[in-house]
Amino acid sequence: MAARSAVVLIADVDVDDELVAAFGARGAEARVVGDGALALLEAGRLGPSTVLVSATLPVLDGIGVVRALRAMRGRGEMTILLGLGPEDRSQAAAGLEAGASACVAKPYLASEVLALAGLPVAEPVAVAGSPVAAVGGPGAAVGPGGPAVAAGPVVGWVAGRPGPTVIGEHDPEVLRVGPVMLDIGAHQVRVDGVPVAVPPREFRLLRVLLERAGRVVPRESLLELVWGTSQMDSNTLAVHVRRLRRRLGDTADTPWSIESVRGVGYRYRLP
């Protein structure tokens, strides 16, 4: 019987998919959840060897999660890492007292987290035929769950032009839909010409939706394309969509740029 791969549970909606991919490249199965209650449920179900939990989580905060994990029967040997952002540093002592094995600064450094989790820091060398080999052709970004965002020309809509435009044929770095412009190379978003700060994960989410503007993108597809795995709580996706709407200027009094299609997924609305 094949040995069971190590399971790493990450309770942090802002975790970068590079860290998830780093765990996958070292044979560990990383699962991501978006709140403290789900972290406890998944910890009981999966029995992870390592839990990385953000100090700031909805429903139940990180210190509460650490304390509850340590109270679980048979979880004494679990490595629990408490992620602290710049504004959370004062919680380090309380986290360690609650039972955290160590505190980790955010944004996470993959090498630091891997070392604390007891995994090799050096990147495994890919060989022909190995599962680390690229999937999806040249230029495709690959995560543990499959291709992330495909390279090559993309289809979008440019304000003032009727119908779809194959943007990749003329300007492969820029996507425009109505007032929103996303520059892939510069990693910049503008709304009505005004720069808007968008974190990396939300930037990737917006890119996927703009590339498919006017079409419904299933939740599972968005999780695969943006996080590299569909094995995540769908609430994590909903949280990122809400944040992205606010950054794009959506309010309760205006039509949302990102529409929710109940039971299916999300669609970027064409102007």
N, C-alpha and C positions, 0 to 999 in steps of 0.2 A: 504494500500500500504506500502511495506517495506521501511524503511528509507534508503536513499542513503548513501553508505559508503563514508567516507572521502577519497579524492584522493590526493596523494602526488606525485609531479612531481620531478624527480631527473635528473638534467642535469650534468652528470659526468661519463665519460667512465670508470673511475677507482673505482667506488663505489663498495663496497664489498657486496656480496649477503646476508651476515648476517644482514646487515642493511635493505635490502629489505625484508628479512624474518621477521625481527622485526616489521616492519610496518604491514605486512600481519597478524602477530599473534595478533595484536591489532585492527584488523578489518578495517585497512586502505588499500586502493588499491594503490600500488606504481607503477609508470610508469617511465622508464629510457630512456633517449635520449642521443645522443652523441655530439650534437653541439648546439650553441646558437640559430641558426635560427629555428631548430626543437623544441627547448624549447619554443619559442614564439608561434609557430603554435599549439603545444599541450596544452599550457596554455590557448590559446583562445578556443580550442575545448573542453577541459576537465573541465575548471574552478576549478583548484585544490585549496585546502585550504592552502597548504604549498608547496613552491618550494625550493628545495635545489639545488643551482647552483654553480659549480666550477668556481673560478676566471679565470682559464685557460681553454678556450673552443675554438675549431675551428669555423670558419665562423664569429661568434660574441662572444666577450669575456664576462665573467661573469658580469662585471660592466655594460656593454652595455645591457645585458639581464635584470639586475635589473632595470635599468633606463626605459627600454621599458615596463616592467611589471607594474611599478608604473604609467606609462602613460595610461595604458589600462583602459577604462571606467568600473566601477563596480568592480575593483580589489583592492580597497583601504584597505580592511581588510585582504588581503592575507598575510600570513607569508612568508617572503623571507629570506632564510638563505644563506649566501655567504661562500663557502668553501675555505679556504686558506691553501695552503701547506707552508712548511718552507720558500720557496723562494717567496711567495706571500704576506707575512705579511705587506709589505709596502702599499698594496692596501686596507687595512682595512678602513682607513679614507675615501677614495674615494668611497668605497662600501657603507658605512653607509650614506654618503652624497647623493649617488644616490638613496637611498631608502631601503637598506637592513634592515630587522628587527634586525639582529644580524649576527656576523661573527663566523664561526665554524672552529676549527683547523682540518686539515687533517694529518694523517688518522682519519676518523670519529670515535667517540665513540657513539655507539648506544644510550646509556642512555642520553647523552647530546643532541643529535639531537631529540630524542623522547620528551624530556622535553621542548625544544624550540618550537617543533611543537604542544605542548599542548596535547600530548598523554601520557597515563600511562607508567611509566618506568618499573614497576614490570612486570615480565613475567606472562601472563595468565596461570592459571592452567588447563592442559588438562584433560578432563574427557572422559569416555568411550562414543564412538559415536560422539565425537566432531570433527569438521573439522581439528583440530590441530593434531589429532592422526596420527601416522606414516603410510605412504603409501609405498607399495613395499616390505614389509617384513622386518625382522630383519636386521639392519645394513644399511638400505637405508637412505641417506641424503635427507631431504625433504625441499623444498622451497615453496613459495606461489603458484607457477605454477605447482607443482608436484615434483616427485623425482628428486634429483640432480644427483649424480653419484652413480650408483648401486654398492653394495658391492658384494663380492664373487669373484670366479675365473674370469679372463678376458682372452681374446684371443689376442695374439700379435705375432710378428715375431722377432726372435733372430738372430742376425748376425751369419752366418755360419751354420744355421740350415735350411734345405729346408722346406717351407710350414709353416703353422701356428703352434704355440706352445701354449698350455694352461698354461700360466705362473703361474696362481694361484695355480696349483697343486704342484709347486716346490718352487717358490719364489714369493709369492703374493704381495710383496712390490716393486718389480722392473719390469719395462717395458723397453725393448730394441728394437729399430728398427734401423739398420745400425749403424751409429756413435753416435746416441742419446740414452742416458740412463736416465730414470726417476725413482727416488727412492721415492715412495709414503710416506713411514714412515719418512724418513729423510727430506722430502720436498726439494729434491735436483735434479738438472738436470746437466748432463755432456755431452759434445760434444767432441768426440775423447778423452775422459778421462779428459777433462778440465772442472772444475766447471763453470756453467753459472748462473748468477743471473736472476731468473724469478719470477715476482710478482705473488701473489696468484691467480688472475683471469686467467692470461696466463698459469699458472701451471695447473689449472683445464682444460683449453681448450686443452693444449697439452696432458694431460692424456686421455681425451675423444678421441682425434684423434689417439693417439698411440694404445689405446685399440681396435680401429676399423681400424687399418692400412690397406691400400689397398682398403677400402670401402668408398663410398661417404656418408658423414653424412649431411643430409639436414640442411639448415640454422635454420629452426624452432626447430629441435632437439638439435642443438648446443646451441641455446638460452635457451631452457628449461633446458638442462643438466648443463650448466655453470652459467647462471644467474637466473635460477628458474622460468623464464617466457618467453613466446614467444612474449609478447606485448612490443617489443622494436624496435628501429630503426636498420635495418640491417647494417647500416654504422658503428655502434658500434662494431659489430662483425668483419667487414672488418678491422677496425683500429687495433684491437687486433691481428688479423692474421698477418697483416703487421709487427707489433712490434715483434711478435713471430718469424717470418721468419728471421728478422735481428738478433735476439738473437741466433738463431741456425746457423748463419753464411751464410745464403742465400744471394746471390748477383745477379745482373742483368746478370752476365756471367755464372752463374751456375743454374742447374735445381732447382726449388723451392722444398723444402721438403713438403710444404703444397700446394697442387694444388687446384685452384679454378675451380669448375665445373659450368659453366655459367647457371644461372637460377635454380640451384639445391642446391649446398652447397660446402663443402670442403672435400678433401681426403688427408690423409697422404700418401705420395708416398713410396712404397716399394723399397728397393735398388735393 
